[in-house]
Amino acid sequence: MLFECVKKIGNRKEKWSGRISFLKNYGSHFEIQIQSRSSLMVLFGETSRGYFASIPDFNAGCHLVDPQDIFWNTESLTRVLGKVDGITVAAALYTATAYLKGLKPVP
């Protein structure tokens, strides 16, 4: 699955592409492998308090309101991962959940 990332810098926009190369449903959570400017493995799922994303290779994780709320997720993920990786993971989660909900065909 391909997706696009956008970082706003004042009036400019920096764009880069990403790809979800692996997606697995474990029943209680999902695992995705993201290829972009870096390679990221993300675990995400739902709890009684909302959603979560965990990035074990970065010793990072955070709460999410909904995987398709790209604004909130970008804010939360950039705090724990930095700008580029946070934006990348937020865009990947948006794309993955759209696919899982049947909203987007696999390219």
TILUMLO-578494 format. One line per field, with one value per residue: z, y, x of N, C-alpha, C in turn; residue number from 1. Coordinates in steps of 0.05 Angstrom, whole numbers, plus 5000, padded with zeros to 4 digits. Each point is the difference from the previous one (the first is absolute). Layout:
n_Z = [Z; ...]
n_Y = [Y; ...]
n_X = [X; ...]
ca_Z = [Z; ...]
ca_Y = [Y; ...]
ca_X = [X; ...]
c_Z = [Z; ...]
c_Y = [Y; ...]
c_X = [X; ...]
pos = [NUM; ...]
This chain:
n_Z = [5000; 4982; 5011; 5004; 5007; 5017; 4998; 5015; 4985; 5017; 4977; 5006; 4983; 5017; 4978; 5009; 4988; 5006; 5011; 5003; 5008; 5024; 5001; 5026; 5000; 5024; 4993; 5017; 4979; 4987; 4981; 4996; 4977; 5006; 4974; 5009; 5012; 5017; 5012; 5002; 5023; 4995; 5026; 4993; 5017; 5012; 5018; 5026; 4997; 4980; 4983; 4991; 5000; 4995; 5004; 5004; 4974; 5005; 5014; 4982; 5009; 4993; 5013; 4987; 4989; 4975; 4989; 4994; 5025; 4975; 5006; 5016; 4983; 4981; 5014; 5006; 4975; 4991; 5021; 4992; 4974; 5003; 4986; 4987; 5020; 5015; 4981; 4996; 5025; 5005; 4978; 5009; 5025; 4990; 4985; 5020; 5017; 4981; 4996; 5026; 4998; 4980; 5010; 4999; 4974; 5001; 4998]
n_Y = [4977; 5017; 5019; 5024; 5011; 5018; 5014; 5015; 5016; 5015; 5013; 4986; 4981; 4984; 4985; 4977; 4978; 4983; 4977; 4989; 4988; 5003; 4985; 4998; 4986; 5007; 5013; 5003; 4998; 5021; 4988; 5023; 4995; 5022; 5005; 5018; 5023; 4986; 4979; 4998; 4986; 4999; 4999; 4995; 5010; 4987; 5019; 4998; 5011; 4985; 5011; 4984; 5011; 4979; 5013; 4973; 5001; 5018; 4978; 5001; 5016; 5000; 5015; 4989; 5020; 5001; 4976; 5008; 5007; 5007; 5020; 4988; 4980; 5018; 5014; 4978; 4991; 5025; 5001; 4976; 5007; 5025; 5022; 4992; 4986; 5021; 5017; 4985; 4996; 5025; 5006; 4984; 5008; 5024; 4994; 4989; 5018; 5018; 4987; 4999; 5025; 4993; 5022; 4985; 4997; 4977; 5019]
n_X = [5017; 4995; 5015; 4989; 5024; 4990; 5022; 4985; 5014; 4986; 5007; 5021; 5000; 5010; 5003; 4992; 5007; 4981; 5007; 4976; 5022; 4989; 4978; 4999; 4977; 5006; 4978; 5021; 5016; 5011; 5014; 5014; 5011; 5013; 5000; 5018; 5003; 4986; 5008; 4974; 5001; 4974; 4995; 4975; 4984; 4980; 4996; 4994; 5024; 4996; 5016; 5019; 5024; 5014; 5023; 5001; 5006; 4981; 4992; 4980; 4981; 4974; 4982; 4980; 4987; 5009; 5005; 4976; 5006; 5006; 4984; 4982; 4999; 5000; 4983; 4985; 5000; 4997; 4984; 4994; 4996; 4992; 5005; 5022; 5011; 4994; 5007; 5022; 5003; 4994; 5014; 5019; 4995; 4999; 5020; 5013; 4990; 5005; 5023; 5005; 4991; 5017; 5012; 5022; 5000; 5011; 5019]
ca_Z = [5000; 4998; 5012; 4998; 5024; 4995; 5023; 4994; 5011; 4992; 4976; 4983; 5007; 4992; 4996; 4995; 4998; 5018; 4992; 5020; 4987; 5015; 5018; 5012; 5021; 5021; 5015; 5020; 4990; 4973; 4996; 4973; 4993; 4983; 4986; 4991; 5004; 5017; 5002; 5027; 5007; 5018; 5011; 5008; 5007; 5015; 5029; 5011; 5000; 4973; 4984; 5007; 4981; 5013; 4981; 5018; 4992; 5009; 5028; 5000; 4996; 5009; 4996; 4977; 5003; 4979; 4980; 4977; 5007; 4993; 5014; 5027; 5000; 4993; 5024; 5020; 4991; 4997; 5027; 5009; 4979; 4983; 4978; 4976; 5006; 5011; 4977; 4985; 5014; 4999; 4973; 4996; 5016; 4985; 4976; 5008; 5010; 4977; 4986; 5018; 5001; 4973; 4987; 4980; 4989; 5001; 4973]
ca_Y = [5023; 5025; 5023; 5024; 5015; 5028; 5016; 5029; 5018; 5027; 4999; 4978; 4973; 4979; 4975; 4975; 4977; 4977; 4975; 4979; 4975; 4977; 5006; 4975; 5002; 4980; 4998; 5020; 5023; 4997; 5007; 5009; 5007; 5024; 5007; 5028; 5010; 4979; 4976; 5000; 4980; 5013; 4984; 5018; 4987; 5015; 4994; 5012; 5029; 5009; 4985; 5004; 4992; 4993; 4997; 4988; 5006; 5027; 5001; 5022; 4993; 5021; 4996; 5011; 5002; 4982; 4999; 5017; 5029; 5005; 5023; 4993; 4980; 5013; 5015; 4981; 4984; 5016; 5004; 4977; 4990; 5021; 5009; 4984; 4974; 5003; 5005; 4975; 4980; 5009; 4995; 4971; 4991; 5009; 4983; 4972; 4997; 5003; 4974; 4980; 5006; 4996; 5026; 5005; 4975; 4996; 5006]
ca_X = [4983; 5015; 4988; 5016; 5004; 5003; 5010; 4997; 5021; 4991; 4983; 5009; 4993; 5019; 4985; 5015; 4982; 5005; 4987; 4996; 5009; 4991; 4978; 4990; 4980; 5004; 4975; 4999; 5015; 5010; 5028; 5005; 5027; 4999; 5025; 4999; 5027; 5012; 4984; 4987; 4980; 4981; 4978; 4978; 4975; 4980; 4998; 4976; 5004; 5005; 5020; 5028; 5021; 5025; 5022; 5020; 5028; 5007; 4992; 4981; 4972; 4982; 4972; 4987; 4971; 4990; 5022; 4995; 5002; 5028; 5010; 5007; 5021; 5025; 5009; 5009; 5023; 5024; 5012; 5016; 5017; 5012; 4982; 4998; 4989; 4972; 4983; 4999; 4984; 4972; 4990; 4998; 4977; 4976; 4998; 4995; 4973; 4982; 5000; 4987; 4971; 4989; 4996; 5020; 5011; 5029; 5012]
c_Z = [5000; 5013; 4997; 5026; 4993; 5026; 4992; 5014; 4991; 4977; 4982; 5010; 4990; 4999; 4996; 5000; 5020; 4989; 5024; 4987; 5014; 5019; 5010; 5023; 5020; 5017; 5021; 4992; 4971; 5000; 4971; 4998; 4980; 4988; 4990; 5003; 5020; 5000; 5028; 5002; 5021; 5008; 5007; 5005; 5017; 5029; 5009; 5000; 4972; 4986; 5009; 4976; 5015; 4978; 5016; 4993; 5009; 5029; 5004; 4997; 5010; 4996; 4975; 5005; 4980; 4979; 4976; 5006; 4996; 5014; 5028; 5001; 4992; 5024; 5021; 4992; 4996; 5027; 5008; 4979; 4985; 4977; 4978; 5006; 5012; 4978; 4983; 5013; 5000; 4973; 4995; 5015; 4986; 4976; 5008; 5010; 4978; 4985; 5017; 5001; 4972; 4985; 4977; 4988; 5002; 4973; 4991]
c_Y = [5025; 5023; 5024; 5014; 5030; 5014; 5030; 5016; 5028; 4997; 4977; 4973; 4981; 4974; 4977; 4977; 4979; 4976; 4982; 4974; 4975; 5009; 4973; 5006; 4977; 4995; 5022; 5026; 4994; 5007; 5009; 5006; 5023; 5004; 5028; 5011; 4983; 4976; 4998; 4977; 5012; 4979; 5020; 4984; 5018; 4990; 5012; 5030; 5012; 4982; 5005; 4993; 4996; 4995; 4989; 5007; 5028; 5004; 5022; 4989; 5023; 4991; 5015; 5002; 4980; 4999; 5017; 5030; 5008; 5025; 4993; 4980; 5013; 5016; 4981; 4985; 5016; 5007; 4977; 4990; 5021; 5006; 4980; 4972; 5001; 5005; 4975; 4979; 5009; 4996; 4970; 4989; 5008; 4982; 4972; 4997; 5005; 4973; 4979; 5004; 4997; 5026; 5004; 4973; 4999; 5006; 4978]
c_X = [5018; 4985; 5020; 5001; 5005; 5009; 4998; 5021; 4994; 4980; 5008; 4990; 5021; 4984; 5019; 4980; 5008; 4985; 4997; 5006; 4989; 4978; 4989; 4981; 5005; 4975; 4998; 5014; 5010; 5030; 5003; 5030; 4999; 5028; 4996; 5028; 5015; 4981; 4989; 4981; 4982; 4979; 4978; 4975; 4982; 4999; 4973; 5002; 5005; 5020; 5028; 5017; 5025; 5021; 5024; 5029; 5009; 4994; 4979; 4972; 4983; 4971; 4991; 4970; 4987; 5022; 4995; 4999; 5029; 5011; 5009; 5024; 5027; 5011; 5012; 5026; 5026; 5013; 5018; 5019; 5016; 4981; 4996; 4987; 4972; 4980; 4996; 4982; 4970; 4988; 4996; 4976; 4974; 4995; 4992; 4972; 4979; 4998; 4985; 4970; 4987; 4996; 5019; 5010; 5030; 5011; 5019]
pos = [1; 2; 3; 4; 5; 6; 7; 8; 9; 10; 11; 12; 13; 14; 15; 16; 17; 18; 19; 20; 21; 22; 23; 24; 25; 26; 27; 28; 29; 30; 31; 32; 33; 34; 35; 36; 37; 38; 39; 40; 41; 42; 43; 44; 45; 46; 47; 48; 49; 50; 51; 52; 53; 54; 55; 56; 57; 58; 59; 60; 61; 62; 63; 64; 65; 66; 67; 68; 69; 70; 71; 72; 73; 74; 75; 76; 77; 78; 79; 80; 81; 82; 83; 84; 85; 86; 87; 88; 89; 90; 91; 92; 93; 94; 95; 96; 97; 98; 99; 100; 101; 102; 103; 104; 105; 106; 107]
